[in-house]
Each structure stands twice: as C-alpha cells, then as structure tokens.
C-alpha cells in the first residue's frame, strides 16, 4: 500500500527509508521510543509525523534535547 503524497504521517518503513536505516532497525527503535521523532501508535499500527521527521532531517530539531527530538 502506497501512502498519499499529502499524508501527514509516514509509515515506519517510509521513515526508515528517509533516515537511511533498515526496516527492522526502524521498527526496533520505534518500539523502544528511540526514533529521533515521536511515534504515533494507532492500535497496533505505528506512524511518525511527516513534518517532525522532515524538520529533524533538516536540522531544525535538537536531537540532544531528549527522546522524540524536542524543538531547539
């Protein structure tokens, strides 16, 4: 299933691709709340916010501020 371009969320697989890591590692980090962005749990499904991930990758969010990459 392919996400819509204007979706506000990304699957863990899509986030992994953008982060340059493998799917298994991304799911492991998501389960441990160790991804650099907050994980949104919808039942058994996990997604991340597109804007949060884009801001993190652009360096707009301080990853040293704590879990989930709080704003700098």
Residue pairs with C-beta under 8 A, 6 or more apart in sequence:
3 9
3 10
3 11
3 14
7 50
8 49
8 50
8 51
9 40
9 47
9 48
9 49
9 50
10 18
10 47
10 48
10 49
10 50
10 53
11 46
11 47
12 23
12 26
12 27
12 30
12 39
12 46
12 47
12 48
13 23
13 26
15 26
15 35
15 37
15 48
15 53
16 22
16 23
16 25
16 26
18 53
18 57
19 26
19 35
19 36
19 53
19 57
21 29
26 35
27 46
29 35
30 39
30 46
30 48
31 46
33 39
33 67
33 68
34 67
35 48
36 56
36 61
36 63
36 68
36 69
37 48
37 49
37 52
37 53
37 56
37 61
37 68
37 69
38 48
38 49
38 52
38 68
38 69
39 46
39 47
39 48
40 46
40 47
40 48
40 49
52 61
52 69
55 61
56 63
56 69
60 71
60 72
61 69
61 70
61 71
61 72
62 69
62 70
62 71
62 72
63 69
65 71
65 72
